[in-house]
Amino acid sequence: MSSRQPIWSCDKNLPSDLDAGHGCIEELMAAIEKAGWEGRDVFHIQMAIEEAVVNAIEHGNKRDPSKLVHVVFNVFDDLVTLSVTDQGQGFDHHNVADPTVEEHLDQPRGRGVMLIRELMTEAKYNDKGNSVWMRKEKSASEN
């Protein structure tokens, strides 16, 4: 990515609290819509970031009030980058069971990782598995 400046950015530590997480997501989504993003792209970003933030709070930090979730969001006119890092133990993101395989359909794990990877242009986890970086490129206009 070039060294251009984002239209909007956010770099903050959130408490391990779902209300704080949702408030931050609302700020992000308002900035994305103000920047002219619309339709399926907005829906995909919202689904992915909800999944990442909720997972960080609930599974990563286990809602521990002494732990924080660090978020970094950058909104450009044609690109959004998002990073979510918790203070938990992490997980092995390389060996997440495919939730679409019949024997895993009734298991609650793995759907979030799959969703993030499918909805975003790119998604990368760190080796520990407690941080995800995502980017979404704006789709070509259908007009």
Phi and psi restraints in degrees (value plus and minus 20) as a CYANA .aco file:
   2 SER   PHI     -92.5   -52.5
   2 SER   PSI     156.6   196.6
   3 SER   PHI    -110.0   -70.0
   3 SER   PSI      -4.4    35.6
   4 ARG   PHI     -83.1   -43.1
   4 ARG   PSI     139.3   179.3
   5 GLN   PHI    -109.6   -69.6
   5 GLN   PSI     120.4   160.4
   6 PRO   PHI     -89.6   -49.6
   6 PRO   PSI     136.5   176.5
   7 ILE   PHI     -88.9   -48.9
   7 ILE   PSI     -56.9   -16.9
   8 TRP   PHI    -169.1  -129.1
   8 TRP   PSI     122.4   162.4
   9 SER   PHI    -165.4  -125.4
   9 SER   PSI     139.5   179.5
  10 CYS   PHI    -166.8  -126.8
  10 CYS   PSI     111.2   151.2
  11 ASP   PHI    -159.2  -119.2
  11 ASP   PSI      81.9   121.9
  12 LYS   PHI    -170.2  -130.2
  12 LYS   PSI     141.4   181.4
  13 ASN   PHI    -120.8   -80.8
  13 ASN   PSI     108.1   148.1
  14 LEU   PHI    -127.4   -87.4
  14 LEU   PSI     124.8   164.8
  15 PRO   PHI     -87.3   -47.3
  15 PRO   PSI     139.3   179.3
  16 SER   PHI     -97.9   -57.9
  16 SER   PSI      48.0    88.0
  17 ASP   PHI    -159.7  -119.7
  17 ASP   PSI     108.5   148.5
  18 LEU   PHI     -82.5   -42.5
  18 LEU   PSI     -55.0   -15.0
  19 ASP   PHI     -83.3   -43.3
  19 ASP   PSI     -62.4   -22.4
  20 ALA   PHI     -84.2   -44.2
  20 ALA   PSI     -61.2   -21.2
  21 GLY   PHI     -82.4   -42.4
  21 GLY   PSI     -66.0   -26.0
  22 HIS   PHI     -86.4   -46.4
  22 HIS   PSI     -55.5   -15.5
  23 GLY   PHI     -82.4   -42.4
  23 GLY   PSI     -62.4   -22.4
  24 CYS   PHI     -86.2   -46.2
  24 CYS   PSI     -60.0   -20.0
  25 ILE   PHI     -83.7   -43.7
  25 ILE   PSI     -59.3   -19.3
  26 GLU   PHI     -81.7   -41.7
  26 GLU   PSI     -60.3   -20.3
  27 GLU   PHI     -80.9   -40.9
  27 GLU   PSI     -65.6   -25.6
  28 LEU   PHI     -79.8   -39.8
  28 LEU   PSI     -68.8   -28.8
  29 MET   PHI     -85.2   -45.2
  29 MET   PSI     -56.2   -16.2
  30 ALA   PHI     -84.1   -44.1
  30 ALA   PSI     -60.9   -20.9
  31 ALA   PHI     -86.3   -46.3
  31 ALA   PSI     -58.7   -18.7
  32 ILE   PHI     -84.6   -44.6
  32 ILE   PSI     -65.5   -25.5
  33 GLU   PHI     -87.2   -47.2
  33 GLU   PSI     -58.1   -18.1
  34 LYS   PHI     -83.8   -43.8
  34 LYS   PSI     -50.2   -10.2
  35 ALA   PHI    -100.6   -60.6
  35 ALA   PSI     -19.3    20.7
  36 GLY   PHI      75.7   115.7
  36 GLY   PSI     -11.8    28.2
  37 TRP   PHI     -95.7   -55.7
  37 TRP   PSI     128.6   168.6
  38 GLU   PHI    -173.8  -133.8
  38 GLU   PSI     155.0   195.0
  39 GLY   PHI      38.5    78.5
  39 GLY   PSI    -156.9  -116.9
  40 ARG   PHI     -81.3   -41.3
  40 ARG   PSI     -55.7   -15.7
  41 ASP   PHI     -79.7   -39.7
  41 ASP   PSI     -64.3   -24.3
  42 VAL   PHI     -82.7   -42.7
  42 VAL   PSI     -65.1   -25.1
  43 PHE   PHI     -80.7   -40.7
  43 PHE   PSI     -65.0   -25.0
  44 HIS   PHI     -83.0   -43.0
  44 HIS   PSI     -64.4   -24.4
  45 ILE   PHI     -83.3   -43.3
  45 ILE   PSI     -64.9   -24.9
  46 GLN   PHI     -82.8   -42.8
  46 GLN   PSI     -64.2   -24.2
  47 MET   PHI     -81.0   -41.0
  47 MET   PSI     -66.3   -26.3
  48 ALA   PHI     -85.9   -45.9
  48 ALA   PSI     -64.9   -24.9
  49 ILE   PHI     -92.3   -52.3
  49 ILE   PSI     -54.3   -14.3
  50 GLU   PHI     -79.6   -39.6
  50 GLU   PSI     -67.1   -27.1
  51 GLU   PHI     -81.6   -41.6
  51 GLU   PSI     -65.6   -25.6
  52 ALA   PHI     -85.4   -45.4
  52 ALA   PSI     -65.3   -25.3
  53 VAL   PHI     -89.6   -49.6
  53 VAL   PSI     -65.5   -25.5
  54 VAL   PHI     -82.9   -42.9
  54 VAL   PSI     -62.5   -22.5
  55 ASN   PHI     -81.6   -41.6
  55 ASN   PSI     -60.9   -20.9
  56 ALA   PHI     -82.4   -42.4
  56 ALA   PSI     -62.7   -22.7
  57 ILE   PHI     -90.9   -50.9
  57 ILE   PSI     -69.9   -29.9
  58 GLU   PHI    -101.4   -61.4
  58 GLU   PSI     -69.7   -29.7
  59 HIS   PHI    -111.2   -71.2
  59 HIS   PSI     -60.4   -20.4
  60 GLY   PHI     -92.0   -52.0
  60 GLY   PSI     -82.1   -42.1
  61 ASN   PHI    -109.9   -69.9
  61 ASN   PSI     -25.6    14.4
  62 LYS   PHI      30.6    70.6
  62 LYS   PSI      17.9    57.9
  63 ARG   PHI      35.5    75.5
  63 ARG   PSI       5.8    45.8
  64 ASP   PHI     -91.2   -51.2
  64 ASP   PSI      96.7   136.7
  65 PRO   PHI     -84.7   -44.7
  65 PRO   PSI     -35.0     5.0
  66 SER   PHI    -106.0   -66.0
  66 SER   PSI     -26.0    14.0
  67 LYS   PHI    -128.7   -88.7
  67 LYS   PSI     130.2   170.2
  68 LEU   PHI    -136.0   -96.0
  68 LEU   PSI     140.4   180.4
  69 VAL   PHI    -135.6   -95.6
  69 VAL   PSI     102.3   142.3
  70 HIS   PHI    -115.1   -75.1
  70 HIS   PSI     103.8   143.8
  71 VAL   PHI    -139.3   -99.3
  71 VAL   PSI     121.9   161.9
  72 VAL   PHI    -153.9  -113.9
  72 VAL   PSI      97.8   137.8
  73 PHE   PHI    -141.7  -101.7
  73 PHE   PSI     115.6   155.6
  74 ASN   PHI    -152.8  -112.8
  74 ASN   PSI     105.7   145.7
  75 VAL   PHI    -133.9   -93.9
  75 VAL   PSI     102.5   142.5
  76 PHE   PHI    -133.0   -93.0
  76 PHE   PSI     153.5   193.5
  77 ASP   PHI     -86.9   -46.9
  77 ASP   PSI     -45.8    -5.8
  78 ASP   PHI    -148.2  -108.2
  78 ASP   PSI     -12.1    27.9
  79 LEU   PHI    -175.1  -135.1
  79 LEU   PSI     122.1   162.1
  80 VAL   PHI    -147.4  -107.4
  80 VAL   PSI     112.0   152.0
  81 THR   PHI    -139.0   -99.0
  81 THR   PSI     121.1   161.1
  82 LEU   PHI    -158.3  -118.3
  82 LEU   PSI     117.1   157.1
  83 SER   PHI    -154.2  -114.2
  83 SER   PSI     114.0   154.0
  84 VAL   PHI    -153.2  -113.2
  84 VAL   PSI     102.8   142.8
  85 THR   PHI    -150.4  -110.4
  85 THR   PSI     107.7   147.7
  86 ASP   PHI    -126.4   -86.4
  86 ASP   PSI     155.4   195.4
  87 GLN   PHI    -125.2   -85.2
  87 GLN   PSI       2.6    42.6
  88 GLY   PHI    -105.2   -65.2
  88 GLY   PSI    -192.7  -152.7
  89 GLN   PHI     -95.8   -55.8
  89 GLN   PSI     -36.2     3.8
  90 GLY   PHI      64.3   104.3
  90 GLY   PSI    -197.3  -157.3
  91 PHE   PHI    -172.4  -132.4
  91 PHE   PSI     143.6   183.6
  92 ASP   PHI    -105.2   -65.2
  92 ASP   PSI      70.7   110.7
  93 HIS   PHI     -91.8   -51.8
  93 HIS   PSI     -32.6     7.4
  94 HIS   PHI     -96.9   -56.9
  94 HIS   PSI     -44.7    -4.7
  95 ASN   PHI    -139.0   -99.0
  95 ASN   PSI      21.2    61.2
  96 VAL   PHI    -102.4   -62.4
  96 VAL   PSI     109.2   149.2
  97 ALA   PHI     -83.1   -43.1
  97 ALA   PSI     120.1   160.1
  98 ASP   PHI     -89.6   -49.6
  98 ASP   PSI      93.4   133.4
  99 PRO   PHI     -92.3   -52.3
  99 PRO   PSI     -25.9    14.1
 100 THR   PHI    -114.2   -74.2
 100 THR   PSI     -28.2    11.8
 101 VAL   PHI     -96.7   -56.7
 101 VAL   PSI     118.9   158.9
 102 GLU   PHI     -70.6   -30.6
 102 GLU   PSI     -64.7   -24.7
 103 GLU   PHI     -90.0   -50.0
 103 GLU   PSI     -29.6    10.4
 104 HIS   PHI    -130.0   -90.0
 104 HIS   PSI     -18.9    21.1
 105 LEU   PHI     -79.1   -39.1
 105 LEU   PSI     -52.2   -12.2
 106 ASP   PHI    -113.7   -73.7
 106 ASP   PSI     -16.5    23.5
 107 GLN   PHI    -113.5   -73.5
 107 GLN   PSI     116.7   156.7
 108 PRO   PHI     -98.6   -58.6
 108 PRO   PSI     -29.4    10.6
 109 ARG   PHI    -110.7   -70.7
 109 ARG   PSI     129.3   169.3
 110 GLY   PHI      78.0   118.0
 110 GLY   PSI     -37.3     2.7
 111 ARG   PHI     -87.3   -47.3
 111 ARG   PSI     -58.7   -18.7
 112 GLY   PHI     -83.5   -43.5
 112 GLY   PSI     -65.0   -25.0
 113 VAL   PHI     -81.3   -41.3
 113 VAL   PSI     -64.3   -24.3
 114 MET   PHI     -82.8   -42.8
 114 MET   PSI     -65.2   -25.2
 115 LEU   PHI     -79.3   -39.3
 115 LEU   PSI     -69.0   -29.0
 116 ILE   PHI     -77.9   -37.9
 116 ILE   PSI     -66.8   -26.8
 117 ARG   PHI     -85.2   -45.2
 117 ARG   PSI     -54.6   -14.6
 118 GLU   PHI     -98.7   -58.7
 118 GLU   PSI     -57.2   -17.2
 119 LEU   PHI    -102.7   -62.7
 119 LEU   PSI     -47.8    -7.8
 120 MET   PHI    -117.6   -77.6
 120 MET   PSI     137.6   177.6
 121 THR   PHI     -84.9   -44.9
 121 THR   PSI     -58.2   -18.2
 122 GLU   PHI    -172.3  -132.3
 122 GLU   PSI     123.8   163.8
 123 ALA   PHI    -164.5  -124.5
 123 ALA   PSI     111.9   151.9
 124 LYS   PHI    -152.9  -112.9
 124 LYS   PSI     117.4   157.4
 125 TYR   PHI    -125.7   -85.7
 125 TYR   PSI     129.4   169.4
 126 ASN   PHI     -94.9   -54.9
 126 ASN   PSI     149.6   189.6
 127 ASP   PHI     -78.7   -38.7
 127 ASP   PSI     -59.6   -19.6
 128 LYS   PHI     -88.5   -48.5
 128 LYS   PSI     -49.8    -9.8
 129 GLY   PHI      67.5   107.5
 129 GLY   PSI      -0.6    39.4
 130 ASN   PHI    -131.1   -91.1
 130 ASN   PSI      -8.5    31.5
 131 SER   PHI    -166.2  -126.2
 131 SER   PSI     115.1   155.1
 132 VAL   PHI    -145.5  -105.5
 132 VAL   PSI     116.7   156.7
 133 TRP   PHI    -136.9   -96.9
 133 TRP   PSI     112.4   152.4
 134 MET   PHI    -153.7  -113.7
 134 MET   PSI     132.4   172.4
 135 ARG   PHI    -159.0  -119.0
 135 ARG   PSI     127.9   167.9
 136 LYS   PHI    -151.4  -111.4
 136 LYS   PSI     103.6   143.6
 137 GLU   PHI    -111.4   -71.4
 137 GLU   PSI     120.3   160.3
 138 LYS   PHI     -86.0   -46.0
 138 LYS   PSI     113.7   153.7
 139 SER   PHI     -89.5   -49.5
 139 SER   PSI     132.3   172.3
 140 ALA   PHI     -83.0   -43.0
 140 ALA   PSI     121.5   161.5
 141 SER   PHI     -81.7   -41.7
 141 SER   PSI     120.2   160.2
 142 GLU   PHI    -112.2   -72.2
 142 GLU   PSI     -13.3    26.7
